[in-house]
Amino acid sequence: MFKILFYGLLLYFLYKLIFDLVVPATRMASQMKSNIREMQAKQQAAQADYEARQQQASQRPNQPQSNVSTGDYIDFEEVK
């Protein structure tokens, strides 16, 4: 009688352990892996875009910088 009760409780606790701890942990791990892959793909796309822009900028002829002066800076003085 106690043997059957003991095995029943043992099976119940194993069931609870597996489906309350192990299964959610494996789901979370697989979800984290997919999120990491997605973030890495976005990072690689951003890096490729950055490199393409840098390459286009280096191929463009250098345009002379215009030296337009915005004027002299005048300090504000309070007049009484």
C-alpha positions as a Python dict, from the first residue, in 0.01 Angstrom:
ca = {
    (1, 'M'): (0, 0, 0),
    (2, 'F'): (272, 247, 101),
    (3, 'K'): (483, 134, -192),
    (4, 'I'): (208, 226, -439),
    (5, 'L'): (152, 560, -265),
    (6, 'F'): (527, 629, -265),
    (7, 'Y'): (561, 547, -637),
    (8, 'G'): (254, 754, -717),
    (9, 'L'): (394, 1057, -533),
    (10, 'L'): (732, 1001, -695),
    (11, 'L'): (575, 995, -1041),
    (12, 'Y'): (370, 1305, -960),
    (13, 'F'): (676, 1501, -845),
    (14, 'L'): (875, 1389, -1149),
    (15, 'Y'): (589, 1498, -1373),
    (16, 'K'): (572, 1838, -1199),
    (17, 'L'): (950, 1877, -1220),
    (18, 'I'): (961, 1799, -1589),
    (19, 'F'): (663, 2006, -1701),
    (20, 'D'): (709, 2300, -1461),
    (21, 'L'): (1086, 2337, -1480),
    (22, 'V'): (1251, 2146, -1765),
    (23, 'V'): (1005, 2216, -2047),
    (24, 'P'): (980, 2594, -1985),
    (25, 'A'): (1359, 2616, -1952),
    (26, 'T'): (1413, 2447, -2288),
    (27, 'R'): (1150, 2670, -2451),
    (28, 'M'): (1315, 2978, -2308),
    (29, 'A'): (1657, 2862, -2425),
    (30, 'S'): (1535, 2803, -2780),
    (31, 'Q'): (1359, 3141, -2780),
    (32, 'M'): (1678, 3311, -2659),
    (33, 'K'): (1879, 3142, -2934),
    (34, 'S'): (1635, 3261, -3200),
    (35, 'N'): (1642, 3615, -3057),
    (36, 'I'): (2023, 3613, -3061),
    (37, 'R'): (2027, 3494, -3423),
    (38, 'E'): (1782, 3768, -3517),
    (39, 'M'): (1990, 4036, -3343),
    (40, 'Q'): (2308, 3909, -3511),
    (41, 'A'): (2137, 3921, -3851),
    (42, 'K'): (2029, 4281, -3787),
    (43, 'Q'): (2381, 4371, -3675),
    (44, 'Q'): (2533, 4218, -3988),
    (45, 'A'): (2284, 4404, -4208),
    (46, 'A'): (2365, 4731, -4032),
    (47, 'Q'): (2738, 4665, -4069),
    (48, 'A'): (2699, 4591, -4440),
    (49, 'D'): (2495, 4909, -4486),
    (50, 'Y'): (2757, 5111, -4299),
    (51, 'E'): (3039, 4966, -4509),
    (52, 'A'): (2846, 5037, -4831),
    (53, 'R'): (2795, 5399, -4726),
    (54, 'Q'): (3162, 5435, -4635),
    (55, 'Q'): (3260, 5290, -4971),
    (56, 'Q'): (3028, 5531, -5154),
    (57, 'A'): (3167, 5823, -4955),
    (58, 'S'): (3524, 5729, -5041),
    (59, 'Q'): (3440, 5700, -5412),
    (60, 'R'): (3278, 6044, -5423),
    (61, 'P'): (3518, 6320, -5526),
    (62, 'N'): (3614, 6547, -5243),
    (63, 'Q'): (3415, 6866, -5264),
    (64, 'P'): (3589, 7176, -5141),
    (65, 'Q'): (3465, 7301, -4810),
    (66, 'S'): (3316, 7648, -4833),
    (67, 'N'): (3463, 7882, -4577),
    (68, 'V'): (3153, 8086, -4511),
    (69, 'S'): (3202, 8293, -4202),
    (70, 'T'): (2902, 8331, -3978),
    (71, 'G'): (3034, 8662, -3850),
    (72, 'D'): (3206, 8772, -3538),
    (73, 'Y'): (3069, 8680, -3201),
    (74, 'I'): (2958, 8978, -3000),
    (75, 'D'): (2921, 8944, -2626),
    (76, 'F'): (2592, 9050, -2480),
    (77, 'E'): (2622, 9342, -2245),
    (78, 'E'): (2337, 9457, -2034),
    (79, 'V'): (2256, 9823, -2086),
    (80, 'K'): (2115, 10019, -1790),
}
